[in-house]
Amino acid sequence: MNIPATTPLFNGEPITMSSREIAELVESRHDSVKRAVERLAEKGVIIQPPTVDEQDTDAMGRSRTTSVYHLEKRDSFVVVAQLSPEFTARVVDRWQELEEEKATGGFRIPQTLGDALQLAADQARQIEVMRDDVSAFEKLAKADGSLTTTEAAKNLGMRPKDLFQWMSSNGWIYKRPGAAAWLGYQTRCNAGDLEHKTTTVLRADGSERITEQVRITAQGLTKLVKLIPPAVREVA
């Protein structure tokens, strides 16, 4: 069974499981899972989970944006019990995998000699590709100021939407329910990887509107070039 990517948020953030993955595990439609989440949240049975906009394709191969919920462990069990109790064992097994991945820093131990050799070859290629990039970006860590996500994506050789997706899927940025603006996780802001810039915009009627924009610091950009696999950054 092809399991879509989840969002194990390391560095002090809780591990979460996406509504998309829950739909795959219980062999249900994603929109059905989302409706179940919303009903349970309205009743106060679970906490309203945060949403992340993810890029995928429809049945015709056209690009689209899908809003995906990210649930913590207890609430994911409640949702599965509501939808398909017979699949609870699958969710339990998947959570064990996520927790093992967190315990090993996201590293999955190879199960066969072939897997181990492939992993070694992949890591060697990645180290070779990243060596020059890391050296260049480390110089940026001493710089002042910060970049918009679009500017950072240009420096990383990525499409802005791909960088947004990677950062939202890896515990850097998020959106409040119903909000359009991205915000940085507090742990990333405290670490000096992200910062928020507040701007006052003058409306046509003379009133003012305050907007907040998440920006990536030079230190954060240096970390991103080390964390984002070259294969991801090369898709442009």
Long-range contacts (C-beta under 8 A, 24 or more apart in sequence): 3-94, 5-169, 6-98, 7-52, 7-70, 7-169, 7-170, 7-171, 8-98, 8-101, 8-102, 8-106, 9-170, 9-171, 10-102, 10-105, 10-106, 10-171, 11-171, 11-187, 12-187, 13-171, 13-185, 13-187, 14-72, 14-73, 15-72, 15-73, 15-98, 15-99, 15-102, 16-49, 16-70, 16-71, 16-72, 17-70, 17-71, 17-73, 17-76, 17-91, 17-94, 17-95, 17-98, 18-52, 18-68, 18-69, 18-70, 18-71, 19-49, 19-68, 19-69, 19-70, 19-71, 19-79, 20-54, 20-66, 20-68, 21-94, 22-71, 22-76, 22-79, 22-80, 22-83, 22-91, 25-80, 25-87, 25-90, 25-91, 25-94, 26-80, 26-83, 26-84, 26-87, 26-90, 26-91, 27-84, 27-87, 28-83, 28-84, 30-66, 30-68, 32-83, 33-79, 33-83, 34-67, 34-69, 36-79, 36-82, 36-83, 37-69, 37-71, 37-79, 40-75, 40-78, 40-79, 40-82, 45-78, 46-71, 46-74, 46-75, 46-78, 46-79, 47-72, 47-75, 48-177, 49-75, 50-174, 50-175, 50-176, 50-177, 51-175, 51-177, 52-168, 52-169, 52-174, 52-175, 53-164, 53-165, 53-168, 53-175, 54-165, 54-168, 54-169, 55-161, 55-162, 55-165, 126-229, 126-230, 129-230, 130-225, 130-226, 130-230, 133-225, 133-230, 134-222, 134-225, 134-226, 137-221, 137-222, 137-225, 137-226, 138-222, 140-218, 140-221, 140-222, 141-218, 141-219, 141-222, 142-218, 143-218, 144-218, 145-217, 145-218, 146-195, 146-197, 146-215, 146-216, 146-217, 146-218, 146-220, 147-215, 147-216, 147-217, 147-218, 147-221, 148-213, 148-215, 148-216, 149-173, 149-182, 149-214, 149-215, 149-216, 152-216, 152-220, 152-221, 152-224, 155-221, 156-221, 156-224, 156-225, 156-228, 156-233, 157-233, 157-234, 157-236, 158-228, 158-232, 158-233, 158-235, 158-236, 159-235, 159-236, 162-232, 162-235, 162-236, 163-224, 166-228, 166-232, 167-224, 170-227, 173-214, 181-211, 181-212, 181-213, 181-214, 182-214, 183-212, 183-214, 184-214, 188-220, 192-217, 192-219, 192-220, 193-217, 193-219, 193-220, 193-223, 194-220
